[in-house]
């Protein structure tokens, strides 16, 4: 995107989120991201378990 289109898109999305009540002005934001880190850790563990199978499975399985 060029010419400030990213900024315009961001402002448009934020405006819609506020109108729908998904965002609040000057609200208290959560800074606890442990649930996100745990989900990423679980995905990584799953990926590492499946990685050896990539040698045995055909390429079409992974696409």
N, C-alpha and C positions, 0 to 999 in steps of 0.2 A: 504494500500500500504506500502511496506517496502523497505528498502535499498535505499532510496533517490528517489524512483519512483515518489513521489509527486513533488519533485523539478524538475525532468526531464520533467514531464507532464506540469508543469507551464511554464517552459522555452520554450517548444515546442509550446504551445498555444500562448504565447506572441510573439514569432517569426512569427507565421502565422498571427496574428492580425496586426503586423507591416507591413508585406508584403502586406496585403490587404488594408492597409491604415486606419484601424480602430483605431490604436494607433500611436501617433507621438512621436518621441524622444524629450524629454525635452519640451514638449508642456505645455501650461497652462491648468491646470485641473480645472474643476468646483468643487467648494466645497459646492455649494448650494444644499441641499438635501431636501428642503421643498416639492418638488413634490413627492418624495419617501415617506416622512412622511405622506403626505395627502392621498396617495394611501393606505397605511397601516391603517390609521385611518378609511378610508371608508370601508375597508375589515372587520375591527374589528366591526364597527357599524352593518354591514350586518350580520356578524356571530352572534352577540348578539341578533339581531332580529329573526334569525332563530333557535337559541338555544332552546327556549321553544317548538318548533315544533318537536324536536328530541324525546320528550317523546311520542308524538302522532304518529309519522311516524315509519314504520317498519325499523329494522336495515339494511335491504337490500337497502333502499333508500340512506343511508349515505356511503355505500361502493362502 
